[in-house]
Amino acid sequence: MRSGLIILALAASAAPASPQSEVEGHVAGIVFEDRNQDGSRDPGEPGIPGAVVCTRSDCVLSDAEGLYEVAVEPGYRVAWVSQPDGYRAKGGFFRRIPADPFEWLVNFPLERAETVSSFSFLHASDTHVDAESLPRMRRLREIASERGVDLVIITGDLVKDALRVPEETARDRYELFRKEKEAFSVPVWVVPGNHEIFGIERHKSGIAENHPLYGKAMYERFLGPTYYSFNYGGVHFVGLDTADVDDRWYYGHVDETQLSWLEKDLSHVSAETPVVTFNHIPLFSALVSSMGYEPESPEFDAPGSVIVVGGKPQYRHVVSNFAEVLKKLEGKNYPLALGGHLHGREELVLGDPKLPTRFHQTGAVVGPGGGGYALNLVSGVTLYRVKDGVIDGGEFLAIDKPN
């Protein structure tokens, strides 16, 4: 790749512009230091070498001049940069890939930021935002401000529901969540939960499978890629999408394409760098056993605790193929895995000396958990402090102020 010249390798050669679903090839551009913070590259603004740029199934490093070229799958419309340490993607870490493949030139402006070795972050989950739950979302923002954290992570179920509602309702909830997210004074990093999967319960939503925003396309439209990574304070954070779909139902699973992406992303991470994963449906959980087994419900035409996918039973509320995920993380410094979904705080350490990872869930912002099982789970978030790559055990903070 040469400065000033970017060649697009397209499967559909010199033909009229086609819908992206019919083309594949490479998107290219430059990662650069946006010194005047205007979002475009101006003279004197250098390229940033060694930045990781990804699409759904591929990751590449920008070259010495900040240039990159990365493969794009048919129908996928988002590319992103894994925010490097010492930079901030203030204008957003992802970009839409133009529908016209002959306009596939995507640049990533980054601003210089202080390189830190000590910082703190909040882990929140299950905000279920709508007009009724809005005060609790705003209480989360207050806690982030009061505690002076550097970033917030929210592990899914961001909106009340998009699974089984009409498009207008789902859009309104997404718009509301995005507005509230942008009101935070620090970066907020999110991943989808099952409630973000638009329209898949078609018998209730009335949404057709060929709707352009069906499934996770609405999430991508409003909030960007469903999985990605970023770096801060010497830690590599990986957001995973663990809410997979089979026909009308979600279940805990990480698909093959995402596993391939994870391997490529982690190939650019040193063995010493701490890796923190965050996702909605957890990799492991003891809370699931406290709920008891839920059988399939013919009355409501809904699966229970187990779903059969391709003839094979799969757990719905933990990640069925957790072993495949952990295989990709072998040899990495993996101290912490964050999850949500179960509306309760949980801390697990497995007995494998080769896997010292702490598997933590946090409370639900939307309200106390427990539901139909014999637990009273407090609504809250967890504050983590990091110093020189070491992450503390976390401090649980209740959403509701004491009387």
PyMOL commands that set and color helices and strands:
alter all, ss='L'
color gray80, all
select helices_A, chain A and resi 20-22+101-103+134-147+167-182+194-196+202-205+217-223+256-266+287-291+322-328
alter helices_A, ss='H'
color red, helices_A
select strands_A, chain A and resi 25-33+52-54+59-61+67-72+78-82+87-88+94-96+108-112+118-124+151-155+188-191+228-232+235-239+243-246+249-252+274-278+306-309+312-315+333-339+346-349+358-361+380-387+390-391+395-398
alter strands_A, ss='S'
color yellow, strands_A
deselect
rebuild
show_as cartoon
